[in-house]
């Protein structure tokens, strides 16, 4: 009989489980403490009073201790006082930080320029400048340093655009571009790599293979398969200085088939721009790389690149006059209707030997051999070159996972 009586008492109290509690009462109710303060807060001040206090706080800066005492006396937090000051409208003072004067900006500019002239811009940040210019505002130092670095980058881009040389391949099959790209790793950590062979005139992907990092024999097998499919090998093979491309196996195969090797200069991916661009477009179409799928097996890589190649070959490209790469490859003129392989190869060998006579360093020899090869192709009208910013876009390095 006792348990039902307690339930009736709870129902009478208005809340089950807490006997004696009045209905609607809570710990956040407006009960007051001694002195008129609300429990858990402060006595609510009128709106005009808060605005007046906010204007007064915004116009004159109070010491930290005095503001704390004022907040304690008003039974509010210091953050509340900051909000009142921020909401107040101060006449004659625009919102935000006041701008620096022209004289101050010029003074900081000249002082930062003196430090930069002595230390250089490479690796110099605002902390280095502020350590020497103790009285200079940090925001002005950061702004001046950013402007100086942007001006240097702009001038560097202009110089590169003026000196850039754009090369157009005039005949299909005369120049092939070969390069490798990293796709991912297997479960045991071994890398997965793709070899991409592209025609320099039509931008047609001639061969795409997926496997472990290639060696010289793998490159030779790739070139032989592509030459058998196309009916003839190229006059020039453009590659970088990878170990597989400069190996003796590949160089002997090129010499036996009278194919000129056009190597890029070190740290200059622009010299093999066709392959770099083809790899970037292929990985983008296959959704591999930054933000794309991770390749963890050879089969997955082959399937992804096969889909990407199909999408890329179906795309009409402005650089090809609105044609797709298979159409440009089929309609373009062939090099063997214009010249012979033996004539081009012998002329290039003579020019290379003459160019190497005045080259003393290894870098000078590489530059001389490359220039002699390009001069040979220009002489036989296999390529055309133009200089200037119109066609001198810089090709960045490919993304490596």
C-alpha positions in Angstrom: 0.0 0.0 0.0 3.0 2.3 0.5 4.2 2.3 -3.1 0.9 3.6 -4.7 0.8 6.3 -2.0 4.2 7.6 -3.1 3.2 7.6 -6.7 0.2 9.7 -5.9 2.4 12.1 -3.9 4.7 12.4 -7.0 1.8 13.1 -9.3 0.6 15.7 -6.9 4.0 17.3 -6.9 3.9 17.6 -10.7 7.0 15.6 -11.5 7.6 11.9 -11.3 10.6 10.7 -9.4 11.3 14.0 -7.4 8.8 14.3 -4.6 8.1 17.7 -3.3 9.3 19.6 -6.4 7.0 22.4 -7.5 5.8 22.2 -11.1 7.8 24.4 -13.5 10.6 25.1 -11.1 14.2 24.6 -12.1 17.8 25.6 -11.3 17.6 28.4 -13.9 14.6 30.1 -12.4 14.7 33.7 -11.6 15.3 33.3 -7.9 17.5 36.1 -6.5 20.3 36.1 -4.1 21.1 38.6 -1.5 21.9 42.0 -3.1 19.5 41.6 -6.0 21.7 39.4 -8.2 20.1 36.6 -10.2 21.3 33.1 -9.6 23.7 32.1 -12.4 23.8 35.6 -13.9 23.7 39.4 -13.2 20.8 41.9 -12.8 19.7 42.8 -16.3 20.7 46.3 -17.2 18.6 48.5 -19.4 19.5 48.8 -23.1 20.5 52.4 -22.9 22.7 51.8 -19.9 24.5 49.0 -21.8 25.0 51.2 -24.8 26.3 54.1 -22.7 28.8 51.7 -21.0 29.8 50.3 -24.3 30.6 53.8 -25.8 32.5 54.7 -22.7 34.6 51.5 -22.8 35.2 51.9 -26.6 36.3 55.5 -26.4 38.8 55.1 -23.5 40.9 52.0 -22.9 40.8 50.8 -19.3 43.6 48.9 -17.6 43.0 45.2 -17.4 42.6 45.3 -13.6 40.1 48.1 -13.6 38.0 46.4 -16.3 38.0 43.3 -14.2 36.8 45.2 -11.1 34.1 46.8 -13.2 32.9 43.4 -14.5 32.9 42.1 -10.9 30.9 45.1 -9.7 28.4 44.7 -12.5 28.3 40.9 -12.0 29.2 40.2 -15.6 32.2 38.8 -17.4 34.9 40.8 -19.1 33.9 39.2 -22.4 30.5 40.8 -21.9 32.1 44.2 -21.5 34.1 43.5 -24.7 30.8 42.7 -26.5 29.3 45.9 -25.3 32.2 48.0 -26.5 32.2 46.2 -29.9 28.5 46.8 -30.4 28.8 50.5 -29.5 28.9 53.1 -32.3 31.8 55.4 -31.8 31.4 58.6 -33.8 34.4 59.7 -36.0 36.1 56.3 -35.8 35.7 53.8 -38.7 35.5 50.1 -37.8 38.6 48.0 -37.8 42.2 48.7 -37.3 43.3 52.3 -38.3 45.4 52.3 -41.5 49.0 53.2 -41.5 50.1 56.5 -42.8 51.9 56.9 -46.1 55.1 58.0 -44.4 55.1 54.9 -42.1 54.6 52.6 -45.0 57.4 54.2 -47.0 59.7 54.0 -44.0 59.0 50.3 -43.4 59.4 49.6 -47.1 62.9 51.1 -47.3 64.0 49.5 -44.1 62.8 46.0 -45.2 64.4 46.6 -48.6 67.8 47.2 -46.9 67.6 44.0 -44.9 66.5 42.0 -48.0 69.3 43.5 -50.0 71.8 42.2 -47.4 70.2 38.8 -46.7 68.4 38.0 -49.9 64.8 36.9 -50.3 65.3 33.1 -50.4 64.4 31.6 -47.0 63.7 35.0 -45.4 60.5 35.4 -43.5 58.8 38.1 -41.5 60.4 36.8 -38.2 63.9 37.4 -39.6 62.9 40.9 -40.6 61.1 41.7 -37.3 64.1 40.5 -35.3 66.2 43.3 -36.9 63.4 45.9 -37.1 62.0 45.8 -33.6 59.9 48.9 -33.8 58.3 48.2 -37.2 54.7 46.9 -37.1 54.6 43.2 -38.0 51.6 43.6 -40.4 53.5 46.2 -42.4 56.6 44.0 -42.5 54.5 41.0 -43.7 52.8 43.1 -46.4 56.0 44.6 -47.7 57.8 41.3 -47.7 54.9 39.6 -49.6 54.9 42.4 -52.2 58.7 42.1 -52.7 58.4 38.3 -53.2 55.5 38.7 -55.6 57.4 41.2 -57.7 60.3 38.8 -57.9 58.0 35.9 -59.0 56.4 38.1 -61.6 59.7 39.2 -63.0 60.9 35.6 -63.1 57.8 34.5 -65.0 58.3 37.3 -67.5 61.9 36.3 -68.1 61.0 32.7 -68.6 58.2 33.7 -71.0 60.6 35.8 -73.0 63.2 33.1 -73.3 60.7 30.2 -73.7 61.0 28.3 -77.0 57.9 26.3 -78.2 58.6 23.4 -80.5 56.0 22.0 -82.9 56.5 18.6 -84.5 55.5 18.7 -88.2 55.2 15.0 -89.1 53.5 12.1 -87.5 55.9 9.5 -86.1 59.0 11.6 -86.5 59.4 12.2 -82.7 58.2 10.0 -79.8 58.2 11.1 -76.2 58.6 8.6 -73.4 58.4 9.0 -69.7 57.4 7.1 -66.5 55.0 8.0 -63.7 54.4 6.6 -60.2 50.9 5.2 -59.7 51.0 3.7 -56.2 52.3 0.8 -54.2 51.4 -2.8 -53.7 50.6 -4.3 -50.3 54.2 -5.2 -49.7 55.3 -1.7 -50.5 56.8 -2.2 -53.9 56.2 0.7 -56.3 53.8 0.5 -59.3 54.9 2.5 -62.3 53.5 3.3 -65.7 55.5 3.9 -68.9 53.7 6.3 -71.3 54.8 6.7 -75.0 53.2 9.5 -77.0 53.6 10.8 -80.5 54.9 14.4 -80.6 52.8 15.5 -83.5 49.4 14.0 -83.0 49.5 13.6 -79.2 48.4 10.0 -79.7 49.2 7.6 -76.9 51.2 4.8 -78.6 51.8 2.6 -75.6 50.9 2.5 -71.9 52.3 -0.2 -69.7 51.9 -0.8 -66.0 54.4 -2.7 -63.8 57.4 -2.4 -61.6 60.0 0.3 -62.3 61.3 -0.3 -65.9 64.8 -1.4 -66.8 66.6 -1.0 -70.1 65.2 -4.3 -71.5 61.7 -3.3 -70.7 62.1 0.0 -72.5 63.5 -1.8 -75.6 60.5 -4.2 -75.6 58.1 -1.3 -75.4 59.8 0.5 -78.3 59.9 -2.7 -80.4 56.2 -3.3 -79.8 55.2 0.3 -80.7 57.4 0.3 -83.8 55.8 -3.0 -85.0 52.3 -1.6 -84.4 53.0 1.7 -86.2 55.0 0.2 -89.0 58.2 2.1 -88.3 60.1 3.5 -85.4 60.7 7.2 -84.8 63.5 9.4 -86.0 63.9 10.9 -82.5 63.1 9.6 -79.1 62.8 12.3 -76.4 63.3 11.2 -72.8 64.7 12.5 -69.5 67.8 11.2 -67.9 66.3 8.2 -66.2 68.6 5.2 -65.6 66.5 3.0 -67.9 66.6 5.5 -70.8 70.4 6.2 -70.6 71.3 2.5 -70.2 73.5 0.8 -72.6 70.8 -1.6 -73.8 68.5 1.3 -74.9 71.3 3.3 -76.4 72.5 0.4 -78.5 69.0 -0.3 -79.7 68.6 3.3 -80.8 72.0 3.3 -82.6 71.2 0.0 -84.4 67.8 1.4 -85.6 69.3 4.9 -86.4 67.0 6.7 -83.9 68.4 9.9 -82.4 68.3 10.2 -78.6 67.1 13.6 -77.4 67.8 13.8 -73.7 66.4 16.6 -71.4 68.8 18.7 -69.5 68.9 18.0 -65.7 66.0 19.4 -63.8 64.3 20.6 -66.9 61.0 18.8 -67.5 60.0 21.4 -70.1 62.3 19.6 -72.6 60.0 16.6 -72.5 56.8 18.6 -72.3 54.7 16.3 -74.5 55.2 13.3 -72.2 54.7 15.3 -69.1 51.4 16.8 -70.4 50.2 13.4 -71.7 50.8 11.8 -68.3 49.0 14.6 -66.5 46.0 14.3 -68.8 46.0 10.5 -68.6 46.0 10.4 -64.8 43.4 13.1 -64.6 41.1 11.2 -67.0 41.8 8.0 -65.1 41.1 9.7 -61.8 44.5 8.8 -60.4 46.6 11.0 -58.2 45.5 13.9 -56.0 42.0 13.3 -54.8 41.7 10.1 -56.9 41.8 6.4 -56.3 44.8 4.7 -54.9 46.4 2.1 -57.1 47.4 -1.0 -55.1 47.9 -3.6 -57.9 49.0 -3.9 -61.5 45.5 -5.0 -62.6 43.9 -2.0 -61.0 46.4 0.3 -62.6 45.9 -1.2 -66.1 42.1 -1.0 -65.9 42.2 2.6 -64.6 44.7 3.8 -67.3 42.7 1.9 -70.0 39.6 3.9 -69.0 41.5 7.1 -68.9 43.0 6.5 -72.3 39.6 5.8 -73.8 38.3 9.1 -72.4 41.3 11.0 -73.5 41.2 9.7 -77.1 37.5 10.7 -77.4 38.2 14.3 -76.4 38.5 16.9 -79.1 41.5 19.1 -78.4 42.0 22.7 -79.6 45.7 22.1 -80.0 44.9 19.6 -82.8 42.4 21.9 -84.5 39.4 20.4 -82.9 40.3 16.9 -83.8 40.8 13.9 -81.5 44.2 12.4 -81.2 43.4 9.3 -83.3 42.0 11.5 -86.0 45.1 13.7 -86.0 47.3 10.6 -86.0 45.5 9.2 -89.0 45.3 12.4 -91.0 48.8 13.9 -90.3 51.7 13.7 -92.8 54.3 11.0 -92.3 58.0 11.8 -92.0 59.1 9.1 -94.5 57.3 11.0 -97.3 59.5 14.0 -96.6 63.0 12.6 -95.8 65.0 9.4 -95.1 66.1 8.0 -91.8 69.7 7.6 -92.9 70.0 11.2 -94.1 68.7 12.6 -90.8 70.8 10.3 -88.7 74.1 10.9 -90.5 73.5 14.7 -90.5 72.8 14.7 -86.8 76.0 12.7 -86.0 78.1 15.1 -87.9 76.6 18.1 -86.2 77.0 16.5 -82.8 80.7 15.7 -83.3 81.3 19.3 -84.4 79.4 20.7 -81.4 81.4 18.6 -78.9 84.7 20.1 -80.0 84.2 23.3 -77.9 82.4 21.7 -75.0 84.5 21.1 -71.9 82.2 20.3 -69.1 79.6 17.5 -68.9 76.7 20.0 -68.8 78.1 21.9 -71.8 78.4 18.6 -73.7 74.8 17.8 -73.0 73.6 21.2 -74.2 75.8 21.0 -77.3 74.4 17.5 -78.3 70.8 18.7 -77.7 71.2 21.9 -79.7 72.9 19.9 -82.6 70.0 17.5 -82.6 67.4 20.3 -82.7 69.3 22.1 -85.4 69.2 18.9 -87.5 65.5 18.6 -87.2 65.1 22.3 -88.0 67.3 21.9 -91.1 65.2 19.0 -92.4 61.9 20.9 -91.5 60.8 18.2 -89.2 60.1 20.7 -86.4 59.3 24.4 -86.1 60.3 26.6 -83.2 58.9 29.9 -81.9 60.1 32.1 -79.1 58.1 34.4 -76.8 55.4 34.4 -74.2 52.5 33.4 -76.5 53.5 29.8 -76.7 55.9 29.7 -73.7 53.8 28.2 -71.0 55.8 26.5 -68.3 55.2 22.8 -67.8 55.2 21.8 -64.2 56.5 18.5 -62.8 54.0 15.7 -62.6 52.3 14.8 -59.3 53.9 11.9 -57.6 51.9 10.0 -55.0 
